[in-house]
């Protein structure tokens, strides 16, 4: 019974995880970037309320990192998002069979496990319009519930933003 509880907890923790991929311009001196703002014409794919939640969460995180939102910024932030609904094709099969001589037969039943999974891909790009163009990008993929409460949505954005900016600025190797 303990093993079953452990397995369920591990499954829940891994299914709620946020995956993030990063890319950046190697020649960038990230110390030159202290102020930011958002592009006015972003096509985020988020509802207006979710966009406000995300920007509020990002502003708080960036402020703790020493960056300041400004009307005359060193760089701009672009946000894009898309919802991905994937079907869960996992199932359990039960088969019966028998035969004798040259006659055979079988029955198989597939039982679906779980339901559809909703994930959100979020792309955050830092762009320097005056010099190098895009110099940093993070693409995250995380699960979400379209019926979540405002508090749960805010908490999910906090988790995603913390994970996205955990590797900013990139560490020199």
C-alpha positions in Angstrom: 0.0 0.0 0.0 2.9 2.4 0.8 4.3 1.8 -2.7 1.0 2.7 -4.3 0.9 6.0 -2.4 4.5 6.7 -3.3 3.7 5.9 -7.0 0.6 8.2 -7.0 2.6 11.1 -5.4 5.4 10.7 -7.9 3.0 10.6 -10.8 1.2 13.8 -9.6 4.5 15.6 -9.2 5.9 14.7 -12.6 2.7 15.4 -14.4 2.4 18.9 -13.1 6.0 19.8 -14.0 7.0 22.7 -16.1 9.6 22.1 -18.9 11.6 25.0 -20.1 14.0 25.3 -23.0 16.3 28.3 -23.3 18.2 29.9 -26.1 20.3 33.1 -26.2 22.8 35.0 -28.2 26.2 34.0 -26.9 27.9 37.4 -27.5 25.3 39.2 -25.3 26.5 41.1 -22.3 23.5 40.7 -20.1 24.9 43.3 -17.6 24.0 46.0 -20.2 20.3 45.3 -19.7 18.7 46.9 -16.6 15.4 48.3 -17.9 12.6 46.6 -19.8 9.0 47.0 -21.1 6.6 45.0 -23.1 5.7 45.3 -26.7 2.4 47.2 -27.2 1.2 44.9 -29.9 1.8 41.5 -28.4 -0.4 38.7 -29.8 -0.2 36.6 -26.6 -3.0 34.1 -27.1 -4.0 34.7 -23.4 -7.2 36.1 -22.1 -6.9 39.7 -20.9 -7.2 38.6 -17.3 -4.5 35.9 -17.7 -2.2 38.4 -19.5 -2.6 40.8 -16.5 -1.8 38.0 -14.1 1.3 36.9 -16.1 2.7 40.5 -16.5 2.1 41.2 -12.8 4.0 38.0 -11.9 6.8 38.7 -14.3 7.2 42.3 -13.1 7.5 41.1 -9.5 10.1 38.4 -10.5 12.1 40.8 -12.7 12.1 43.4 -9.9 13.7 40.9 -7.5 16.3 40.3 -10.1 17.2 44.0 -10.3 15.5 44.8 -13.5 13.2 47.9 -13.7 10.2 48.5 -15.9 10.7 51.7 -17.9 9.1 53.9 -20.6 12.6 54.1 -22.2 13.8 50.5 -21.8 17.0 48.8 -22.7 15.0 45.9 -24.1 11.4 44.8 -24.8 9.6 41.6 -23.9 7.4 39.7 -26.3 5.0 37.0 -25.0 3.3 34.4 -27.1 1.2 31.5 -25.9 -0.8 28.6 -27.3 -2.9 26.0 -25.7 -2.3 22.4 -26.6 -4.8 19.7 -25.8 -3.4 16.2 -26.2 -5.4 13.0 -26.1 -4.3 10.4 -23.7 -4.0 7.2 -25.6 -2.8 5.1 -22.7 -5.1 2.1 -22.1 -5.1 -1.3 -20.5 -5.9 -4.2 -22.7 -7.5 -7.4 -21.6 -7.4 -10.3 -23.9 -8.9 -13.7 -24.0 -8.1 -16.4 -26.5 -8.5 -20.0 -27.2 -8.1 -22.4 -29.9 -8.1 -26.0 -30.8 -7.0 -27.6 -34.0 -7.4 -25.0 -36.8 -9.9 -22.8 -35.1 -8.9 -19.8 -33.0 -10.6 -16.8 -31.5 -9.9 -13.8 -29.3 -11.5 -10.9 -27.5 -9.7 -7.7 -26.5 -11.0 -4.7 -24.6 -9.1 -1.4 -24.2 -9.9 0.7 -21.1 -8.7 4.3 -21.4 -6.6 5.6 -18.4 -7.0 9.2 -17.5 -8.4 11.9 -19.8 -7.2 14.6 -22.1 -4.3 16.7 -20.9 -4.3 20.4 -21.3 -0.9 22.1 -21.6 0.1 25.7 -22.4 3.2 26.6 -24.3 4.5 30.0 -23.3 7.2 31.8 -25.3 9.0 34.7 -23.7 11.5 36.7 -25.8 13.8 39.5 -24.8 14.4 41.9 -27.8 16.9 44.7 -28.1 15.5 46.8 -31.0 18.5 49.1 -31.2 21.4 46.5 -31.4 21.1 42.7 -31.6 17.3 42.0 -31.9 16.2 39.0 -29.9 19.0 38.0 -27.5 17.2 35.6 -25.1 14.3 33.2 -25.3 12.5 30.8 -23.0 9.9 28.3 -24.1 7.9 26.6 -21.4 5.4 23.9 -21.5 3.2 23.2 -18.5 -0.1 21.7 -17.6 -3.0 23.8 -16.7 -6.7 23.7 -16.1 -9.0 25.9 -18.2 -11.5 25.9 -15.4 -9.1 26.9 -12.6 -9.9 29.6 -10.2 -8.2 33.0 -10.5 -6.1 32.0 -7.4 -5.0 28.7 -9.0 -4.2 30.5 -12.3 -2.0 33.1 -10.5 -0.2 30.3 -8.6 0.5 28.4 -11.9 1.9 31.6 -13.5 4.1 32.1 -10.5 5.5 28.5 -10.8 6.1 29.0 -14.5 7.7 32.4 -14.2 10.0 31.2 -11.4 11.1 28.2 -13.5 11.5 30.4 -16.7 13.8 32.9 -15.0 15.7 30.4 -12.9 18.4 30.4 -15.7 18.4 34.2 -16.4 20.9 35.6 -17.1 22.6 32.5 -18.6 25.6 31.3 -16.6 29.0 31.6 -18.4 30.6 28.2 -19.0 
